[in-house]
Amino acid sequence: MADRPNVVLFDVLETLIDLDPLAARLEEVGQPATILQPWFLRFQRDAMALTLAGDTAPFEAVARESLRTETKYTLSERDIEYVVEGFSTLPTFDDAVPALKKLSEAGVSVGCLTVNSPEKTRCFLEGAGLSEFVDHVVTAQEAGVWKPHPDIYRFAAKRLGTPIERLALVAVHAWDCHGAKRAGALAGWCARLEVEPGDVFLPPDVTGDNLVEVADKLMSLH
């Protein structure tokens, strides 16, 4: 059985924070709310493609360009900026605070492993009331690659001074958990988004219906 982690890193987008309010911003600039999901998927795909090609993928630049493409270049730059700025105003899911608090009180080092800039991630954490439970922020910008490239998880472990096998990633994306597992880390998958992790990815070490359940199961490893 895997050992209990001494560092737990949370994915941010769709794991800790809810993207749905961005739909209202899209409607305010004349786009249908239903464009949110294909835009976000294009955004992720384009960033991963840049990583695969050996290039960097700046969060805001890729978010803007993917929105331009998804809307067939019908939005003004001002409208695009308005929508992308919405990332910094998004709310957390109800299970985010109790899960982070539980791990922090258990003496585990808690952090975020995300694709936004360190500064904007910390601003989000402060605004969402999560900063008191988060010890570290590690980003794709610092690592030079996007998830799920194995190097980003190894970078995080090295940066935080922990063996990779004692670092756990928590995410609602099975592909993210797969990347962590391929790098040698632990993974906790939350079923909120995908219902089942599927059979094409490596199985996570623990699963749960919500983040609190995932946190509990990670702490039960020994």
N, C-alpha and C positions, 0 to 999 in steps of 0.2 A: 504494500500500500504506500502511496505517496506521503511524504512528510508534510506536516502543517507548515504553511508559508510564513515567513517573517516579514514579507512585503506583499501587499495586495494593491494592484493597480487597476483602476476602473477606466474602461472606455467612456467617452463623454457623450458624443452624439448618438441619440436614440437609446443609450443605456442609462445615463444620468439625466439627460435633458430631453424634453419633448419637442419635436420639430413641428408639430401640428399648427401652432400659432403663426408659423411663416405663411400658411395658406391665406390668412387674412391680409397679410401684406401683398401677396400676389394679387388678390382680388382688388386691393386698393389701387394697383397700377394697371388694372384692366385685364388681368389674366385669370383663367379659371383656377379654383382651388386645387383641382385634380392634377395640375401640373407639378405640384410639390414633389410627389414621389418620383416621377421620371426625371425631374431636374436633379434631385439628390442622388439618384442612382447614376446619372450621367456624370455628376460631379465626382463621385467616388471612383467610377470607372476611369475617367480621364486622369485623375491623380494617380491611380494604380498603374495606368499605362505609362505615364511619365516616369514613374519609379522603375518599371520593367525596362524602359529604354535607357535607364541610367541617368535620368535627369531629376532635378528637384521639382517639387510640386507645391508652390506657395499657396496656402489655403485660400486667401481672398482672390487672388488672380484666377485660380482655377474655378472657384465658385462663380465669379463674374462671367468668365468665358463660357462655362457650361450653361449658365442661365441665358446668355445671349443666343447660344445655339438652340437650346430647347424652345425658346420663344421665337425662333426664326428671325432674330435681329429686329424685332418690332418694338423693343423697349428702349427708352432713352437711357443714357448713362446715369442720369439722376435717379431714374426709377430702379435701375439695377443696383445702384448703391444703397437705396432705401431698403430693398429686399434683403441684400446681403448683410446690412447693418443689423437686421433682425436676429441674427445668430447670437448677438450679445445680450439679447433681452429675453431669451427663452426660459420657460419655467422648468423646474426639476420634476421628475416623477415622485409620487408620494413615498415610494420605498427607498429613495436615495439617501435622505438624512438618517433614517434609522439604521440602514445597512452600514454606512460609513461610521456612524457613532458606535455601533456594536463592535466593529473591528478596532477602532481607535481605543475604546475602553478595554479591549482584550489585550492591549499592548502591541498590536501589530502596526507596522509602519504603513500608512495609507497614502496612495497617490493617484494621479490621473495620467493615463497614457493616451494622448490625443493628437489630432492633426492640426489644430489651430496654433497660433503663436503663444508662447509662454505668458506674455503680458495679457492678451485677451482672455486666455483661459483663467488666469488668476482673477481678472475683473469679473468674469462670470461666476467663479466660485464665491467671491465676496458678495456679489449681488444676490446669489441664490442661498446664502447662509450656510455654505458648505466648507468655507475656508478653515474654520476651526478644527475640522476633522481631517484635513488634507495636509500631509507633510511634504509631498513632492509633486511637481508637475514636470512631466517628460513629454516632449513633443516631437512630431515628425520633422519639424523645422530644425531642431537641434540634431536629430539623428541622421538627417539627410535622406531618409527613405520613408515611405508611407507603409502603414500596416496593409497587408499581413506579411511583408518581407521579414524573414527571421532576424535580420540585423537590428531592427528597431527594438525588439524584445531583449536581445543581447546587449544593445546599447543601454537600455534602461537598467538592466541588472548590474552592468559595470558602473554606470553612473551612480547607482544607489549602494554600491559596495556589497551586493548580496550574490551568492551563488545562483545561477539561473534556475536551478531546480527548487530553490526556496522562494522564488518569485511567482505570484499568481496573477493572471489577468482575469478580470470579470467583464463580460460583455453579453449583449443580446444577439450578436452575430456569430454564427457557427464558423464562418471563415476567419474571423479574428481569433477565436479560440484555437482554431486549427494552426494558424500562424504561430501562436504562442507555444503550442505543443511541439511543433516542428523545430522550434528554437531550443526546446528543452525545458520550458517553463511549465507551471501548472495552469489549468484553465477552469474557470467556473462560468457555466453558460446559464443565462436566464431566459425562460421560455416566453417572455412577454411579447416579443415581436414575431418569432418564427414558429412557435408551437412545438416543433420537433427539430433537433439539430441535424437530421438527415444522416445518410450513410456514406456520403462521399468524403466527409471530413473525419479527422481523427476524433474519437470521442473525448469530451471534456472529462476532467477528474470529478467534478461535481456538477449537478444541475439543480434548478429550482424554478418554481413558478414566479418567484419575485426575488429581488436583490437580497432581502433579509434572509430568505431561505438559503440562497447561495452562500452568503457570509457565514451562516451557522454551520453549513456543511464543510466549508473550508477550515473553520476552526476545529472541526471534529476530526480532521485528518491527523494521523500520528504514525 
